[in-house]
Amino acid sequence: GKDREILIPEVMLEVLKEVLIESDEENVVKLRDELVEAELQREIQVTYVNPYFLEIIKKYKENDERYAISDFYFKSDALERILEAKGVLKYFKKIYSSADVFLTKRDDGHLFNYFAEKEGIDLKNVIHSGDNKHSDIEMAKKAGILETIHFPNPKVYDFNPFEGSKLDFKLDEIKKVVKTNRKESLDKRKEELYNLGVDFAPIAYFYIYDLIKNAKLNGYDHIYYQTREGETFIKYHQMMAKHNPFSFDILGSSLIEVSRVATFSASLQEFTIGEMLRMWSQYRMQSIKAMYKSLGIEMTPYKKFFEKYEIDVEEPILEPYFDMQVISLFNDEEYKKLMDEELKNKRESILEYLKGIGITEETRKIYLVDIGWRGTIQDNLAYILKNTFMDGSYIALFEEAYYNYQRPNVQKFSLFTNREIVWDYAQYIITIFEMLFNSDSGSVIGYKDGKAIRKAKKEETEYVKNVISNIQQGMYEGAIYINDQMKNRSILYDDYQKLVNEIVVNTKLKPSKLLVDVYYGLVHNDTFGTGEYAEDKKYFKGLSRLNILKVRNALRDELWKESLYVANDFKVYKILFKINKKRKLVMSLPYRALRKCYRIAKKILKKEDVNNKNSKENGNKRKEKENK
């Protein structure tokens, strides 16, 4: 004799019975009440007043006997709290909710009949308005109400998961605003960079949104953002703290100034080949000079030891752990003693710095945030603070390829959890993520007197200021736009996972020319391991564009092959070369066509060689004339 209706406290109780392994009845009831209240507070937070409703109230202001009749999963007292919070309870004489009596409007208008019986009102004398065409219009008429008013329900957002709608934050609206209403005018180039940043805003936003949720779930009240990318990440955290989209008080945040160079040597327990394998497992070929740069230690005082064992410090050594000269060096007692003292000083310096930001060897647990991809800085800190449990969040993790043994005081999480997305797409564009969140403050190279010491390459910082900052501005303002909508909607994890996954896939497979140009102009610091700054410039000009062998070799070397196609407008080569499932480059043209291509390529190479030879000879003749 009742309609299809539910009561939220009963639902919560059933949920708790399913998810709790064992708990006494008193605790279950207490937890149920907390969950019900949390749900009601969320309803209050996301509910908004329909402007058309206010127009109807104004039109029928003489009709002072008004009732609210609702199909709702809370009882009428809870509905009253929502209406009171929105300032509209004053318009109603009494509230009727389907959850009070398990009779609804949608099921043949039974709630209308119940209302009429309770109030002693003939439904023929009632005007009913509402936004649901079935329940408020069709069922109202079926119950006997002659006059109905259907008004639209303007959505705060356009998203209905039950209709398979795509999660769309309408970010293009920001681009229009920038073009028309921006106070300071942007030149065309800056505007394009800004719009590029807007397109990446969902990744920036949902990475921080996701990790804040995760940190809260794991019992944290503070998050440490690791430099350098952390200097960009923390801005999103601070924005959310100011305009909180969560139903809980947002966690505190601060920067922790670290880098692989600044933490690695301090994390080594002693200077042995076994300990150094934590670096050499990643960098199998390394010179002694690069090793010292990675350790952040001045090499000059150890010159006599390199001379003693006839080691060329500039020469890269393949698998140093098997090299007899390196083994002899590491077995030298005097050398090892001096290096162990260096490691001790490094450890003391970083502990002094950490103490200054509130982290000591007695700290029970800390939550760290970095960009990725293996969490080696977190690993280093875990060796330094052995008794501190460390949770870490990353955009993506290459879990099957960790370079370090994962200590028991380490746990890692990532935004991208789909293995296919990580290995087939994200791993090829990791430099793009590093570029998007880079800062112009330079890298931490060590610590002195409790302060972090920074070092920056001018070309890199200038590029961040002049180019990347425009992308970051668009990304940040796009995140603000998303956050405003998130305060009024509840998005499930799976929903925003699909959105960010799609952005990664499209970036990998169909990058824009602008993005590739910015990527190729990037100078980034790669001092750890190699001791060098990495620069990516792979443009083909003139006849070199026709050199099929050079192009093929460049494609083989380039991880993100699509970027090379786009940068050089290699439409023909995209047809000629294909990438198979194992990420290997293969020829896709018939044998005869390939032979013809190779013959042309050889001619070009021969012509280039002749031109180079003539150019060199002409240059020598000019020099001879100048000398005379």
Secondary structure, DSSP 8 states (H G I E B T S, - for coil): ---S---HHHHHHHHHHHH-SS--HHHHHHHHHHHHHHHHHHHHHH----HHHHHHHHHTTT----EEEE--SS-HHHHHHHHHHTT-GGG-SEEEEHHHHT--STTTTHHHHHHHHHHT--GGG-EEEES-IIIIIIHHHHHT--EEEE-----SS---GGGT------THHHHHHHHHH-SS---HHHHHHHHHHHHHHHHHHHHHHHHHHHHHHTT-SEEEEETTHHHHHHHHHHHHHHS--SSS---EEEEE---HHHHHHHH-SSS-HHHHHHHHTT-SEE-HHHHHHHHT---GGGHHHHHHTT--TTS-EESGGG-HHHHHHHH-HHHHHHHHHHHHHHHHHHHHHHHHTT--TT--EEEEE---SS-HHHHHHHHHSTTSEEEEEES---GGG-SS---TTEEEEES---HHHHHHTGGGGHHHHHHHT--SS-EEEEEETTEEEEE--HHHHHHIIIIIHHHHHHHHHHHHHHHHHHTT----HHHHHHHHHHHHHHHHHS--HHHHHHHHT-EEEEHHHH-EEEE------GGGGG-HHHHHHHHHH-SSHHHHHHHHT-HHHHHHEEE-TTS-EEE-S-HHHHHHHHHHHHHHHHHHHHHHHHHHHHHHHHHHHHH-
